Amino acid sequence: MALIEYAKQELELSGMFDKDADYGGELAKSVMELIEVFSKQGHSGQSADMVSNLFNKLSRLEPLSPLTGKDEEWSQITDGVFQNKRNSAVFKEDKDGKAYFIDAFTLKTQNGSCWNGRINLKDGSSIEKCYIKDFSHMPTITIDVLEKEIKKDDWEMWIEDESQLELLAKYYDFDIND
């Protein structure tokens, strides 16, 4: 019961039940439903942590074990493009093509904003796709980039320390595009 009371109090204090809160307060109601089920299960500290972590991964559609790359893991989403059924950020460009991970890197600016996309190098070339070397090791690598406003609302961004690419290359193959 303490968990339910705690969760309700925290959601109330943060204004999450208010009509002007996210989804008109419905988000807090949804969380409370989950908390009530979780509380009824009577977990100890260790099992509560394990269940929470497992639920978090599954609710985010994250696989629990490494991908295999086998044919049954893929579905064709457009002509010649396949997406992995277990990790929606993994693609390949034909049935027997090399798999690539669109979340292989996150770009982080000096101001702390982050996004995915293309890595621009100092020489004007770029890296767009990171091909998976080993399905059992697919980390997301943070790459520091510098951003500079050239003119109003027009920005240039590039990687300052290209040695960061060594860590990316440990897990992924990539082509540098001119």
C-alpha positions in Angstrom: 0.0 0.0 0.0 2.9 2.4 0.7 3.9 2.2 -3.0 0.4 3.2 -4.2 0.2 6.1 -1.7 3.8 7.3 -2.6 3.1 7.1 -6.3 -0.2 9.0 -6.1 1.3 11.7 -3.9 4.3 12.2 -6.2 2.0 12.4 -9.3 -0.3 14.9 -7.5 2.6 17.0 -6.3 4.0 17.2 -9.9 0.6 18.1 -11.3 0.3 15.0 -13.4 -3.4 14.5 -12.6 -4.3 18.1 -13.6 -6.4 18.7 -16.7 -3.6 20.8 -18.3 -1.0 18.0 -17.6 0.2 15.6 -20.3 -2.7 13.9 -22.0 -5.2 15.8 -19.7 -4.1 13.8 -16.6 -4.7 10.5 -18.2 -1.0 9.7 -18.2 -1.0 9.8 -14.3 -4.1 7.5 -14.3 -2.3 5.0 -16.6 0.8 5.0 -14.4 -1.4 4.4 -11.3 -3.0 1.4 -12.9 0.4 -0.1 -13.5 1.5 0.8 -9.9 -1.6 -0.9 -8.5 -0.9 -4.1 -10.4 2.8 -4.0 -9.5 1.9 -3.4 -5.8 -0.5 -6.4 -5.7 2.3 -8.7 -6.9 4.1 -8.2 -3.6 7.7 -7.9 -4.8 10.7 -7.6 -2.6 13.3 -5.0 -3.4 15.3 -7.4 -5.6 12.4 -8.8 -7.5 10.8 -5.3 -7.9 14.0 -4.1 -9.5 14.1 -7.1 -11.8 10.5 -6.8 -12.9 10.7 -3.1 -13.4 13.8 -3.4 -15.6 12.3 -6.3 -17.6 9.0 -4.4 -18.0 10.9 -1.2 -19.1 12.7 -3.0 -21.8 9.6 -4.8 -23.1 7.4 -1.8 -23.0 10.0 0.1 -25.1 10.0 -2.8 -27.6 13.7 -3.7 -26.8 14.9 -7.3 -27.4 15.9 -9.3 -24.3 18.5 -11.3 -26.1 20.8 -10.5 -29.0 19.5 -10.4 -32.5 20.5 -13.3 -34.7 20.1 -11.7 -38.2 18.3 -14.9 -39.4 15.7 -14.6 -42.1 12.8 -15.0 -39.7 13.8 -11.8 -37.9 13.1 -9.6 -41.0 10.1 -8.2 -42.7 10.1 -6.3 -46.0 8.8 -2.8 -45.5 9.2 -1.5 -49.0 10.7 -2.8 -52.2 14.1 -4.1 -51.3 14.2 -2.7 -47.7 14.0 -4.9 -44.7 13.4 -4.0 -41.1 14.3 -6.2 -38.1 11.1 -7.4 -36.3 12.9 -7.5 -32.9 14.7 -4.1 -33.1 13.0 -1.5 -35.3 16.2 0.5 -35.6 17.9 -2.3 -37.6 17.6 -2.4 -41.4 19.1 -4.0 -44.5 18.7 -3.0 -48.1 18.0 -6.4 -49.6 17.3 -9.9 -48.4 21.0 -10.8 -48.2 22.3 -7.2 -47.6 24.4 -6.0 -44.6 22.4 -5.0 -41.6 22.8 -1.5 -40.3 21.8 0.1 -37.0 20.3 3.7 -37.2 20.9 4.2 -33.5 24.6 3.2 -33.6 25.5 6.7 -32.6 24.1 9.8 -30.9 25.5 13.1 -31.8 25.9 15.5 -28.8 26.6 19.2 -29.2 28.6 21.4 -26.9 25.3 22.7 -25.6 24.1 19.2 -24.6 21.4 18.7 -27.3 21.4 15.2 -28.8 20.1 13.6 -32.0 20.8 10.9 -34.5 21.6 11.5 -38.2 24.8 11.8 -40.2 28.3 12.5 -38.8 29.9 15.4 -40.6 33.7 15.2 -40.7 36.0 18.3 -40.9 36.9 17.5 -44.5 33.3 17.7 -45.6 32.8 14.0 -45.9 30.2 12.1 -43.7 29.2 8.8 -42.2 25.5 7.8 -42.6 25.2 4.1 -42.0 26.8 1.9 -39.4 26.9 -1.8 -40.5 26.6 -4.3 -37.6 29.7 -6.4 -37.1 28.3 -8.6 -34.3 24.6 -8.7 -33.4 25.5 -9.5 -29.8 27.3 -6.1 -29.4 25.3 -3.1 -30.7 25.9 -0.2 -28.3 24.9 3.4 -29.1 28.1 5.5 -29.1 27.9 9.2 -28.1 29.9 11.3 -30.6 30.7 14.9 -29.6 30.0 17.5 -32.3 30.5 21.2 -32.6 27.7 23.3 -33.9 28.0 26.8 -35.3 25.2 29.1 -36.6 26.3 30.3 -40.1 23.3 32.6 -40.5 20.0 32.8 -38.7 18.5 29.3 -38.4 21.2 27.8 -40.6 23.7 25.6 -38.7 26.8 23.7 -39.5 27.8 20.7 -37.3 30.8 18.5 -37.4 32.8 16.1 -35.3 35.7 17.8 -33.6 37.7 14.8 -32.4 37.7 12.2 -35.0 39.4 9.7 -32.7 35.9 9.1 -31.3 35.3 7.2 -34.5 37.7 4.5 -33.2 35.1 3.3 -30.6 32.4 3.4 -33.3 34.6 1.3 -35.6 35.1 -1.3 -32.8 31.4 -2.3 -33.2 30.4 -1.1 -36.7 31.7 -0.9 -40.2 30.9 2.4 -42.0 31.6 4.1 -45.3 32.8 7.6 -45.4 30.8 9.5 -48.1 32.4 12.4 -50.0 
